[in-house]
Amino acid sequence: MNYLYAIHRKEVVDEQGKMDLEEARRSFTESFAEAQIIAPQEVLATIYVIREGTAKGYRDVKHLEDKDPEPNGSFEEIETFLNGLWIKWGDMRDSMRNDLGIED
C-alpha cells in the first residue's frame, strides 16, 4: 500500500523502493510455491485467492504508475480492492491454523 500511496502523492519512487516491492513479490511467490508442495487443497484455495489478488494489485499499481491504468484501475479502486484483499488474509490464516489443528 505504501507504494500505491507514494504514486498517488505523485512521489518519485526511488530504486530502493522499487527493489523492495520486487523483493516482496518474489518472496511471496516463493512462499506460494513451497505451500503448493505441502498444503492441502483447502488451504491452497485460500492462498490462491490471495496470490491472484496480489498479482492483480501489482499489475494495477504498475499500470497506474506508468500512467496507463487498467479499467477499474484508479487509485481509489485499487485502494478499495487491496483493502478487501487484506480482509481475506484472515481467511487464509484461519485455514492454515485449522489445518494445523490450532484452535483460538
N, C-alpha and C positions, 0 to 999 in steps of 0.2 A: 504494500500500500504506500510505503514511503516514496517509492519510485513514481507511482501514479501521481501522488500529491506534488512531487517536485515538477513533473511535467505540467501539471495543471497550473502551478505557480509560474510557469514559463522559466524555471530554473534550468541551467545547463547541467546535465548530469555528467559528472566527471568520469574519467576512465575507471577509477576505483569503484564508483557506484555501479557502473555497467558490469564490471568484473564480479562484484558482489551479487548482482542479480543473476548472472550466468552461473556462478558457483552454487547459489541456492537452487537454481533449476536443475543443474547437473546432480547435485546431492539428492534431490527429491527423486529424480529419475533412477538413480542407482538404488535408492531405498525401495522404490516400487518394484524394480527388477528382482531384488532379493525377496521381497514379500511374495512375488509370484511363485517362487520356489517352495515356500514353506507355509503360506497361509491357506486356510480352507476357502472354499468358494464364497461362503457367507461374508467373510472378512474382505476378500478380494472385491466383492461387489461394492462395498462401501469405499474402499480405496480407489476403485476405478472412477467413481463419481468425483472424487477429489482430483485425481490425476487429469481427467478430462476437463474439469473446471479450471484447474490451474493452467493447463495448456491453452484453453480459450482465453483466459485472463491475460496470459503472457502475450499472445498474439494481438489481442485488442489493445493492450498498453503500448506495444511496439508500433502498431499502426497509428495510434494516436500520437505517439512521439514523432513519427515520420510525417505527421500532418496529413495522413491518408486513412482516416478512421473507417473501420468496418461499419456496416449497417448496425444500428444499435450500439455504436461504439463511442458515444460521447463520454466525457469524464463522469457525469452523473450516472449514466447507465453502467459503466464499468465499475464504479464505486458500489453501486447497489448490488450488482452481480457478485463482486468479491465479498461483500459483507454477507450475502446469502450463502456463499460457499463456506465462509468461516463458520457459520452455524452448523454446517454438515460435518465439520471436523468432530463434533461431539458424537455424531452417529458412528463415525469411523472408530473413534476411541472406545465407545461402548461395545461395538462389535469385537474389537480386539480384546478388550477386558473379558467379555463373555466367553470368548474362545479360550482364554487362559483360565477360566473358572473363577475370576475375581468378581466378587460382589461388592457393591457400595454399601 
